[in-house]
Amino acid sequence: MKKFDKKSLIIIIVALLLFLILALLGIYKCPFEYILGIPCPTCGITRAFVSLLHFNITDSFYYYALWPLAVLFFIFIILIQLNILKVNKKIFNIICIILAIIILIYFIIRHINGSEIVQIHFDESLIYKIYNFLIR
């Protein structure tokens, strides 16, 4: 598996920190949902991490119950990139596929249960607003 150099890793960490700062300030909006009006499979994870930063564990699990998997995966990636952990590319790909399947199943379950976190709002999407603007 190709390794990031330390400069790239630092850039990724700084970008994540800036993302969290924007989320804490309430400036961030998911681009996927903003453009399409459809929540992505990880919808709620930003709010979960913001809740964690405010030491509100209950809300963090409410917004996205799989956030611990995201943290573990992020640590896993960093350990690989720092050459602390050696993982075969095939094993890494299998882990990514399993994680993606878990996330999709969780997303489907949230929709079936009618979670307010993953509600579809086409009428609030950028595409819908552009469409309405053009047909008027």
DSSP file (Angstrom, degrees, kcal/mol; ACC not computed):
  #  RESIDUE AA STRUCTURE BP1 BP2  ACC     N-H-->O    O-->H-N    N-H-->O    O-->H-N    TCO  KAPPA ALPHA  PHI   PSI    X-CA   Y-CA   Z-CA
    1    1 A M              0   0    0      0, 0.0     2,-0.2     0, 0.0    86,-0.1   0.000 360.0 360.0 360.0 135.2    0.0    0.0    0.0
    2    2 A K        -     0   0    0      1,-0.1     2,-0.3     0, 0.0    79,-0.0  -0.435 360.0-139.2 -67.8 135.0    1.3    3.4   -0.9
    3    3 A K        -     0   0    0     -2,-0.2     2,-0.3    79,-0.0    78,-0.1  -0.696   7.9-126.4 -95.5 146.2    2.3    5.5    2.1
    4    4 A F        -     0   0    0     -2,-0.3     2,-0.1     1,-0.1    -1,-0.0  -0.628  28.6-118.7 -79.4 147.9    1.7    9.2    2.5
    5    5 A D     >  -     0   0    0     -2,-0.3     4,-2.0     1,-0.1     3,-0.3  -0.464  32.1-103.0 -78.1 166.8    4.7   11.3    3.3
    6    6 A K  H  > S+     0   0    0      1,-0.2     4,-2.3     2,-0.2     5,-0.2   0.838 121.2  57.8 -62.5 -33.0    4.6   13.1    6.6
    7    7 A K  H  > S+     0   0    0      2,-0.2     4,-2.2     1,-0.2    -1,-0.2   0.922 107.2  47.4 -63.1 -43.5    3.8   16.4    4.9
    8    8 A S  H  > S+     0   0    0     -3,-0.3     4,-2.3     1,-0.2    -2,-0.2   0.898 110.9  51.8 -63.7 -40.4    0.7   14.9    3.3
    9    9 A L  H  X S+     0   0    0     -4,-2.0     4,-2.3     1,-0.2    -1,-0.2   0.902 109.4  49.6 -63.4 -41.1   -0.3   13.4    6.6
   10   10 A I  H  X S+     0   0    0     -4,-2.3     4,-2.6     2,-0.2    -1,-0.2   0.904 109.8  51.7 -64.1 -41.6    0.0   16.8    8.4
   11   11 A I  H  X S+     0   0    0     -4,-2.2     4,-2.4     1,-0.2    -2,-0.2   0.907 110.1  49.1 -62.1 -42.0   -2.0   18.5    5.6
   12   12 A I  H  X S+     0   0    0     -4,-2.3     4,-2.3     2,-0.2    -2,-0.2   0.918 112.1  47.9 -63.5 -43.9   -4.8   15.9    6.1
   13   13 A I  H  X S+     0   0    0     -4,-2.3     4,-2.2     2,-0.2    -2,-0.2   0.911 112.3  48.8 -64.8 -42.6   -4.8   16.3    9.9
   14   14 A V  H  X S+     0   0    0     -4,-2.6     4,-2.5     2,-0.2    -1,-0.2   0.905 110.4  51.7 -63.7 -41.0   -4.9   20.1    9.5
   15   15 A A  H  X S+     0   0    0     -4,-2.4     4,-2.3     1,-0.2    -2,-0.2   0.909 109.9  49.4 -62.4 -41.6   -7.8   19.9    7.0
   16   16 A L  H  X S+     0   0    0     -4,-2.3     4,-2.3     2,-0.2    -1,-0.2   0.895 110.5  50.3 -64.1 -39.6   -9.7   17.7    9.5
   17   17 A L  H  X S+     0   0    0     -4,-2.2     4,-2.3     2,-0.2    -2,-0.2   0.911 110.8  48.6 -65.4 -41.6   -9.1   20.2   12.3
   18   18 A L  H  X S+     0   0    0     -4,-2.5     4,-2.5     2,-0.2    -2,-0.2   0.898 109.8  53.1 -63.7 -39.8  -10.3   23.0   10.1
   19   19 A F  H  X S+     0   0    0     -4,-2.3     4,-2.2     1,-0.2    -2,-0.2   0.917 110.0  47.7 -59.4 -44.9  -13.4   21.0    9.2
   20   20 A L  H  X S+     0   0    0     -4,-2.3     4,-2.6     2,-0.2    -2,-0.2   0.879 109.8  52.5 -65.9 -37.8  -14.1   20.4   12.9
   21   21 A I  H  X S+     0   0    0     -4,-2.3     4,-2.0     2,-0.2    -2,-0.2   0.931 110.3  48.0 -63.4 -45.0  -13.7   24.1   13.6
   22   22 A L  H  <>S+     0   0    0     -4,-2.5     5,-2.5     1,-0.2     6,-1.0   0.895 112.1  50.4 -61.2 -39.5  -16.2   25.0   10.9
   23   23 A A  H ><5S+     0   0    0     -4,-2.2     3,-1.1     1,-0.2    -2,-0.2   0.911 108.9  50.9 -65.5 -41.6  -18.6   22.4   12.2
   24   24 A L  H 3<5S+     0   0    0     -4,-2.6    -1,-0.2     1,-0.3    -2,-0.2   0.853 110.0  50.3 -63.7 -34.1  -18.2   23.8   15.8
   25   25 A L  T 3<5S-     0   0    0     -4,-2.0    -1,-0.3    -5,-0.2    -2,-0.2   0.529 114.3-119.9 -81.1  -5.4  -19.0   27.3   14.4
   26   26 A G  T < 5S+     0   0    0     -3,-1.1    -3,-0.2    -4,-0.4    -2,-0.1   0.695  82.7 115.5  76.5  19.1  -22.1   25.9   12.6
   27   27 A I      < +     0   0    0     -5,-2.5    -4,-0.2    -6,-0.2     2,-0.1   0.786  48.3  91.6 -89.3 -30.6  -20.7   27.0    9.2
   28   28 A Y        +     0   0    0     -6,-1.0     2,-0.4    -9,-0.2    -9,-0.0  -0.420  47.0 177.8 -74.8 138.0  -20.4   23.5    7.7
   29   29 A K        -     0   0    0     -2,-0.1    -6,-0.0     0, 0.0    -2,-0.0  -0.994  41.3-102.1-135.2 133.6  -23.2   21.9    5.6
   30   30 A C     >  -     0   0    0     -2,-0.4     4,-2.7     1,-0.2     5,-0.2  -0.332  25.5-146.8 -55.1 121.7  -22.7   18.5    4.0
   31   31 A P  H  > S+     0   0    0      0, 0.0     4,-2.5     0, 0.0     5,-0.3   0.874  96.4  55.5 -60.8 -37.6  -22.1   19.2    0.3
   32   32 A F  H  > S+     0   0    0      1,-0.2     4,-2.4     2,-0.2     6,-0.6   0.944 114.6  37.6 -60.0 -50.7  -23.9   16.0   -0.7
   33   33 A E  H  > S+     0   0    0      3,-0.2     4,-1.9     4,-0.2    -1,-0.2   0.877 115.0  55.3 -71.1 -37.6  -27.1   17.0    1.1
   34   34 A Y  H  < S+     0   0    0     -4,-2.7    92,-2.3     2,-0.2    -2,-0.2   0.909 117.5  34.4 -61.5 -43.3  -26.8   20.7    0.2
   35   35 A I  H  < S+     0   0    0     -4,-2.5    92,-2.0    90,-0.2    93,-0.3   0.918 134.7  22.3 -80.2 -45.3  -26.6   19.9   -3.6
   36   36 A L  H  < S-     0   0    0     -4,-2.4    89,-0.2    -5,-0.3    -3,-0.2   0.692  89.8-128.7 -99.8 -21.4  -28.9   16.9   -3.8
   37   37 A G  S  < S+     0   0    0     -4,-1.9    84,-3.0    -5,-0.5    -4,-0.2   0.574  74.9 113.7  80.2   8.7  -31.2   17.1   -0.7
   38   38 A I        -     0   0    0     -6,-0.6    -1,-0.3    82,-0.2    -2,-0.2  -0.952  68.6-124.5-115.7 128.5  -30.3   13.5    0.1
   39   39 A P        -     0   0    0      0, 0.0    79,-0.1     0, 0.0    81,-0.0  -0.429  26.3-123.4 -69.6 145.6  -28.3   12.6    3.2
   40   40 A C    >   -     0   0    0     -2,-0.1     3,-2.3     1,-0.1   -10,-0.0  -0.401  31.9 -97.1 -82.1 166.3  -25.2   10.6    2.6
   41   41 A P  T 3  S+     0   0    0      0, 0.0    -1,-0.1     0, 0.0    77,-0.0   0.722 125.8  49.2 -58.6 -21.8  -24.6    7.2    4.3
   42   42 A T  T >  S+     0   0    0      2,-0.0     3,-2.2    22,-0.0     4,-0.3   0.138  79.7 151.7-102.7  21.2  -22.5    8.9    7.0
   43   43 A C  T <   +     0   0    0     -3,-2.3    74,-0.1     1,-0.3    75,-0.1  -0.278  64.4  27.2 -55.4 128.3  -25.1   11.6    7.7
   44   44 A G  T 3> S+     0   0    0     20,-0.1     4,-2.2    73,-0.1    -1,-0.3   0.238  84.9 110.1 104.5 -10.9  -24.8   12.8   11.3
   45   45 A I  H <> S+     0   0    0     -3,-2.2     4,-2.3     2,-0.2     5,-0.2   0.874  77.8  51.7 -68.6 -34.9  -21.2   12.0   11.8
   46   46 A T  H  > S+     0   0    0     -4,-0.3     4,-2.4     2,-0.2    -1,-0.2   0.947 112.0  46.3 -63.9 -46.6  -20.1   15.7   11.9
   47   47 A R  H  > S+     0   0    0      1,-0.2     4,-2.4     2,-0.2    -2,-0.2   0.850 110.0  55.6 -63.5 -33.5  -22.8   16.4   14.5
   48   48 A A  H  X S+     0   0    0     -4,-2.2     4,-2.0     2,-0.2    -1,-0.2   0.929 110.0  44.6 -63.8 -44.5  -21.7   13.3   16.4
   49   49 A F  H  X S+     0   0    0     -4,-2.3     4,-2.2     2,-0.2    -2,-0.2   0.870 111.8  52.3 -70.1 -35.3  -18.1   14.6   16.6
   50   50 A V  H  X S+     0   0    0     -4,-2.4     4,-1.1     2,-0.2    -1,-0.2   0.920 109.4  50.4 -63.9 -41.9  -19.2   18.1   17.6
   51   51 A S  H  <>S+     0   0    0     -4,-2.4     5,-3.1     1,-0.2     3,-0.4   0.895 108.9  52.1 -61.3 -39.8  -21.2   16.5   20.4
   52   52 A L  H ><5S+     0   0    0     -4,-2.0     3,-2.1     1,-0.2    -1,-0.2   0.906 104.8  54.9 -62.2 -40.8  -18.1   14.6   21.5
   53   53 A L  H 3<5S+     0   0    0     -4,-2.2    -1,-0.2     1,-0.3    -2,-0.2   0.770 108.9  48.8 -64.3 -23.6  -16.1   17.8   21.5
   54   54 A H  T 3<5S-     0   0    0     -4,-1.1    -1,-0.3    -3,-0.4    -2,-0.2   0.245 119.4-115.0 -95.9  11.2  -18.8   19.2   23.9
   55   55 A F  T < 5S+     0   0    0     -3,-2.1     2,-0.8     1,-0.2    -3,-0.2   0.798  72.2 138.3  60.2  32.6  -18.5   15.9   26.0
   56   56 A N     >< +     0   0    0     -5,-3.1     4,-1.8     1,-0.2    -1,-0.2  -0.771  20.9 169.7-108.6  85.6  -22.1   14.9   25.1
   57   57 A I  H  > S+     0   0    0     -2,-0.8     4,-2.1     1,-0.2     5,-0.2   0.875  72.9  57.3 -65.5 -40.4  -21.7   11.2   24.5
   58   58 A T  H  > S+     0   0    0      1,-0.2     4,-1.7     2,-0.2    -1,-0.2   0.935 109.5  44.3 -59.1 -48.1  -25.5   10.5   24.4
   59   59 A D  H  > S+     0   0    0      1,-0.2     4,-2.8     2,-0.2     5,-0.2   0.877 108.4  58.6 -64.7 -37.0  -26.0   13.0   21.5
   60   60 A S  H  X S+     0   0    0     -4,-1.8     4,-2.0     1,-0.2    -1,-0.2   0.903 109.4  43.6 -61.5 -40.0  -23.0   11.7   19.7
   61   61 A F  H  < S+     0   0    0     -4,-2.1     4,-0.2     2,-0.2    -1,-0.2   0.826 111.7  55.2 -72.6 -30.8  -24.5    8.2   19.5
   62   62 A Y  H  < S+     0   0    0     -4,-1.7     3,-0.3    -5,-0.2    -2,-0.2   0.937 111.6  42.9 -64.4 -46.4  -27.9    9.7   18.6
   63   63 A Y  H  < S-     0   0    0     -4,-2.8     2,-0.2     1,-0.2    -2,-0.2   0.892 140.7  -5.9 -70.0 -40.3  -26.4   11.6   15.6
   64   64 A Y    ><  -     0   0    0     -4,-2.0     3,-1.7    -5,-0.2    -1,-0.2  -0.682  57.5-168.3-160.5  99.9  -24.2    8.7   14.4
   65   65 A A  T 3  S+     0   0    0     -3,-0.3     4,-0.1     1,-0.3    -4,-0.1   0.663  86.4  61.8 -67.1 -16.8  -23.9    5.5   16.4
   66   66 A L  T >>  +     0   0    0      1,-0.2     4,-1.4     2,-0.1     3,-1.1   0.302  66.2 111.1 -92.6  11.2  -21.0    4.2   14.3
   67   67 A W  H <> S+     0   0    0     -3,-1.7     4,-2.2     1,-0.3    -1,-0.2   0.839  71.4  60.8 -56.7 -33.7  -18.7    7.1   15.2
   68   68 A P  H 3> S+     0   0    0      0, 0.0     4,-2.6     0, 0.0    -1,-0.3   0.881 102.3  53.0 -61.7 -33.7  -16.4    4.8   17.2
   69   69 A L  H <> S+     0   0    0     -3,-1.1     4,-2.7     2,-0.2    -2,-0.2   0.901 107.5  51.3 -64.2 -39.5  -15.7    2.8   14.0
   70   70 A A  H  X S+     0   0    0     -4,-1.4     4,-2.4     2,-0.2    -1,-0.2   0.908 110.9  48.0 -63.3 -42.0  -14.7    6.0   12.2
   71   71 A V  H  X S+     0   0    0     -4,-2.2     4,-2.4     2,-0.2    -2,-0.2   0.936 113.0  47.8 -64.0 -46.4  -12.3    6.9   15.0
   72   72 A L  H  X S+     0   0    0     -4,-2.6     4,-2.5     1,-0.2    -2,-0.2   0.901 112.5  49.2 -62.1 -40.8  -10.8    3.4   15.0
   73   73 A F  H  X S+     0   0    0     -4,-2.7     4,-2.5     2,-0.2    -1,-0.2   0.902 110.0  51.0 -66.1 -40.0  -10.5    3.4   11.2
   74   74 A F  H  X S+     0   0    0     -4,-2.4     4,-2.3     2,-0.2    -2,-0.2   0.920 112.2  46.4 -62.4 -43.9   -8.8    6.8   11.3
   75   75 A I  H  X S+     0   0    0     -4,-2.4     4,-2.6     2,-0.2    -2,-0.2   0.912 110.7  54.1 -63.0 -42.5   -6.3    5.6   13.9
   76   76 A F  H  X S+     0   0    0     -4,-2.5     4,-1.9     1,-0.2    -2,-0.2   0.919 109.2  47.7 -56.0 -47.7   -5.8    2.5   11.8
   77   77 A I  H  X S+     0   0    0     -4,-2.5     4,-2.8     1,-0.2    -1,-0.2   0.911 111.6  49.8 -62.6 -44.2   -4.9    4.6    8.7
   78   78 A I  H  X S+     0   0    0     -4,-2.3     4,-2.1     1,-0.2     6,-0.2   0.917 109.4  51.4 -63.0 -42.5   -2.5    6.8   10.7
   79   79 A L  H  <>S+     0   0    0     -4,-2.6     5,-2.2     1,-0.2     6,-1.8   0.878 112.4  47.0 -62.2 -37.4   -0.7    3.7   12.1
   80   80 A I  H ><5S+     0   0    0     -4,-1.9     3,-1.7     4,-0.2    -2,-0.2   0.938 112.1  49.3 -67.1 -46.6   -0.4    2.3    8.6
   81   81 A Q  H 3<5S+     0   0    0     -4,-2.8    -2,-0.2     1,-0.3    -1,-0.2   0.805 110.2  50.5 -65.7 -29.3    0.9    5.6    7.2
   82   82 A L  T 3<5S-     0   0    0     -4,-2.1    -1,-0.3    -5,-0.2    -2,-0.2   0.323 113.6-119.0 -89.2   8.4    3.4    6.0   10.0
   83   83 A N  T < 5S+     0   0    0     -3,-1.7    -3,-0.2     2,-0.2    -2,-0.1   0.726  83.8 118.7  60.4  24.3    4.7    2.5    9.3
   84   84 A I  S   <S+     0   0    0     -5,-2.2     2,-0.4    -6,-0.2    -4,-0.2   0.782  76.7  38.6 -83.5 -30.6    3.8    1.4   12.8
   85   85 A L  S    S-     0   0    0     -6,-1.8     2,-0.5    -9,-0.1    -1,-0.2  -0.981  74.1-152.1-124.3 131.1    1.3   -1.2   11.5
   86   86 A K        +     0   0    0     -2,-0.4     2,-0.4    -3,-0.1    -6,-0.1  -0.904  19.6 176.3-104.4 125.1    1.9   -3.3    8.4
   87   87 A V        -     0   0    0     -2,-0.5     2,-0.1    -7,-0.1    -2,-0.0  -0.996  30.9-120.4-133.9 130.9   -1.2   -4.4    6.5
   88   88 A N     >  -     0   0    0     -2,-0.4     4,-2.6     1,-0.1     5,-0.2  -0.386  26.3-123.2 -62.5 142.0   -1.4   -6.3    3.2
   89   89 A K  H  > S+     0   0    0      1,-0.2     4,-2.5     2,-0.2     5,-0.2   0.878 112.0  52.5 -58.4 -40.1   -3.2   -4.4    0.5
   90   90 A K  H  > S+     0   0    0      2,-0.2     4,-2.1     1,-0.2    -1,-0.2   0.918 110.8  46.6 -63.5 -43.8   -5.8   -7.2    0.0
   91   91 A I  H  > S+     0   0    0      2,-0.2     4,-2.4     1,-0.2    -2,-0.2   0.909 111.4  52.2 -63.8 -42.6   -6.5   -7.3    3.8
   92   92 A F  H  X S+     0   0    0     -4,-2.6     4,-2.3     1,-0.2    -2,-0.2   0.926 109.8  48.7 -59.5 -45.5   -6.8   -3.5    3.8
   93   93 A N  H  X S+     0   0    0     -4,-2.5     4,-2.3     1,-0.2    -1,-0.2   0.888 110.1  51.4 -63.3 -39.4   -9.3   -3.6    0.9
   94   94 A I  H  X S+     0   0    0     -4,-2.1     4,-2.5     2,-0.2    -1,-0.2   0.913 109.5  50.2 -62.9 -43.0  -11.4   -6.3    2.6
   95   95 A I  H  X S+     0   0    0     -4,-2.4     4,-2.4     1,-0.2    -2,-0.2   0.913 111.1  49.4 -61.4 -43.1  -11.5   -4.1    5.8
   96   96 A C  H  X S+     0   0    0     -4,-2.3     4,-2.4     2,-0.2    -2,-0.2   0.899 111.5  48.7 -63.4 -41.2  -12.7   -1.1    3.7
   97   97 A I  H  X S+     0   0    0     -4,-2.3     4,-2.4     2,-0.2    -2,-0.2   0.919 111.7  48.8 -65.9 -43.7  -15.4   -3.2    2.0
   98   98 A I  H  X S+     0   0    0     -4,-2.5     4,-2.4     1,-0.2    -2,-0.2   0.920 112.2  49.1 -61.9 -43.6  -16.6   -4.6    5.3
   99   99 A L  H  X S+     0   0    0     -4,-2.4     4,-2.4     1,-0.2    -2,-0.2   0.907 110.7  50.5 -62.4 -42.2  -16.7   -1.1    6.8
  100  100 A A  H  X S+     0   0    0     -4,-2.4     4,-2.4     2,-0.2    -1,-0.2   0.897 110.3  49.8 -63.2 -40.4  -18.6    0.3    3.7
  101  101 A I  H  X S+     0   0    0     -4,-2.4     4,-2.6     2,-0.2     5,-0.2   0.918 110.4  50.0 -64.4 -43.5  -21.2   -2.6    4.0
  102  102 A I  H  X S+     0   0    0     -4,-2.4     4,-2.4     1,-0.2    -2,-0.2   0.919 111.6  48.9 -60.3 -44.0  -21.7   -1.9    7.7
  103  103 A I  H  X S+     0   0    0     -4,-2.4     4,-2.3     2,-0.2    -2,-0.2   0.910 112.2  47.8 -63.6 -43.4  -22.2    1.9    7.0
  104  104 A L  H  X S+     0   0    0     -4,-2.4     4,-2.4     2,-0.2    -2,-0.2   0.898 111.6  49.7 -66.4 -40.1  -24.7    1.1    4.2
  105  105 A I  H  X S+     0   0    0     -4,-2.6     4,-2.5     2,-0.2    -2,-0.2   0.920 111.8  48.9 -63.2 -42.9  -26.7   -1.3    6.3
  106  106 A Y  H  X S+     0   0    0     -4,-2.4     4,-2.3    -5,-0.2    -2,-0.2   0.905 110.6  51.3 -61.6 -41.8  -26.8    1.2    9.2
  107  107 A F  H  X S+     0   0    0     -4,-2.3     4,-1.9     2,-0.2    -2,-0.2   0.919 111.1  47.3 -61.0 -46.1  -28.0    3.9    6.7
  108  108 A I  H  X S+     0   0    0     -4,-2.4     4,-2.7     1,-0.2    -2,-0.2   0.914 110.9  51.6 -63.3 -43.8  -30.8    1.7    5.4
  109  109 A I  H  X S+     0   0    0     -4,-2.5     4,-2.5     1,-0.2    -1,-0.2   0.900 107.7  52.8 -60.6 -41.1  -31.8    0.8    9.0
  110  110 A R  H  <>S+     0   0    0     -4,-2.3     5,-2.7     2,-0.2     4,-0.4   0.903 111.0  46.9 -62.4 -40.3  -32.0    4.5    9.8
  111  111 A H  H ><5S+     0   0    0     -4,-1.9     3,-1.1     3,-0.2    -2,-0.2   0.927 111.6  50.1 -65.9 -44.6  -34.3    5.1    6.8
  112  112 A I  H 3<5S+     0   0    0     -4,-2.7    -2,-0.2     1,-0.3    -1,-0.2   0.896 111.8  48.6 -60.4 -40.5  -36.5    2.2    7.6
  113  113 A N  T 3<5S-     0   0    0     -4,-2.5    -1,-0.3    -5,-0.2    -2,-0.2   0.504 114.0-119.3 -79.7  -3.5  -36.8    3.4   11.2
  114  114 A G  T < 5 -     0   0    0     -3,-1.1    -3,-0.2    -4,-0.4    -2,-0.1   0.829  38.8-171.0  72.8  32.5  -37.6    6.9   10.1
  115  115 A S    > < -     0   0    0     -5,-2.7     3,-0.8     1,-0.2    -1,-0.2  -0.338  22.7-142.0 -58.1 131.6  -34.7    8.6   11.7
  116  116 A E  G >  S+     0   0    0      1,-0.2     3,-0.8     2,-0.1    -1,-0.2   0.673  96.4  69.7 -70.1 -14.8  -35.0   12.4   11.5
  117  117 A I  G 3  S+     0   0    0      1,-0.2    -1,-0.2   -55,-0.1   -73,-0.1   0.855 104.2  38.9 -69.3 -34.8  -31.3   12.6   11.0
  118  118 A V  G <  S+     0   0    0     -3,-0.8    -1,-0.2    -8,-0.1    -2,-0.1  -0.045  81.0 143.7-110.9  32.1  -31.5   11.0    7.5
  119  119 A Q    <   -     0   0    0     -3,-0.8     2,-0.4   -81,-0.1    -3,-0.1  -0.450  50.2-122.6 -70.9 143.1  -34.7   12.6    6.1
  120  120 A I        -     0   0    0     -2,-0.1     2,-0.2   -82,-0.1   -82,-0.2  -0.739  28.0-179.2 -88.6 132.3  -34.7   13.5    2.4
  121  121 A H    >   +     0   0    0    -84,-3.0     3,-1.5    -2,-0.4     4,-0.3  -0.631  12.7 163.5-133.2  73.7  -35.4   17.1    1.6
  122  122 A F  G >  S+     0   0    0      1,-0.3     3,-1.7    -2,-0.2     6,-0.4   0.875  75.6  62.4 -58.1 -37.5  -35.4   17.6   -2.2
  123  123 A D  G 3  S+     0   0    0      1,-0.3    -1,-0.3    -3,-0.1   -86,-0.1   0.605 103.8  48.7 -69.4 -10.3  -37.1   20.9   -1.8
  124  124 A E  G <  S+     0   0    0     -3,-1.5    -1,-0.3   -87,-0.1    -2,-0.2   0.400  90.2 109.7-104.0   0.6  -34.2   22.3    0.1
  125  125 A S  S <> S-     0   0    0     -3,-1.7     4,-2.0    -4,-0.3   -90,-0.2  -0.362  75.0-125.0 -79.1 156.5  -31.5   21.1   -2.3
  126  126 A L  H  > S+     0   0    0    -92,-2.3     4,-2.7     2,-0.2     5,-0.2   0.887 111.8  54.9 -65.0 -40.2  -29.5   23.4   -4.6
  127  127 A I  H  > S+     0   0    0    -92,-2.0     4,-2.7     1,-0.2    -1,-0.2   0.921 108.6  48.0 -60.5 -44.3  -30.6   21.4   -7.7
  128  128 A Y  H  > S+     0   0    0     -6,-0.4     4,-2.7   -93,-0.3    -1,-0.2   0.912 112.2  49.3 -63.3 -42.9  -34.3   21.9   -6.8
  129  129 A K  H  X S+     0   0    0     -4,-2.0     4,-2.1     2,-0.2    -2,-0.2   0.901 112.8  46.9 -65.4 -40.5  -33.7   25.7   -6.2
  130  130 A I  H  X S+     0   0    0     -4,-2.7     4,-2.4     2,-0.2    -2,-0.2   0.928 112.0  51.2 -65.5 -44.4  -31.9   26.0   -9.5
  131  131 A Y  H  X S+     0   0    0     -4,-2.7     4,-2.0     1,-0.2    -2,-0.2   0.932 111.3  47.2 -57.2 -48.6  -34.6   24.0  -11.3
  132  132 A N  H  X S+     0   0    0     -4,-2.7     4,-0.7     1,-0.2    -1,-0.2   0.876 111.5  51.7 -62.5 -37.4  -37.3   26.2   -9.8
  133  133 A F  H  < S+     0   0    0     -4,-2.1     3,-0.4    -5,-0.2    -1,-0.2   0.897 111.3  47.2 -64.9 -40.5  -35.4   29.3  -10.8
  134  134 A L  H  < S+     0   0    0     -4,-2.4    -2,-0.2     1,-0.2    -1,-0.2   0.822 110.8  49.6 -73.6 -32.1  -35.0   28.2  -14.4
  135  135 A I  H  <        0   0    0     -4,-2.0    -1,-0.2     1,-0.2    -2,-0.2   0.566 360.0 360.0 -87.3  -6.4  -38.6   27.2  -15.0
  136  136 A R     <        0   0    0     -4,-0.7    -1,-0.2    -3,-0.4    -2,-0.1   0.464 360.0 360.0 -83.0 360.0  -40.1   30.4  -13.6
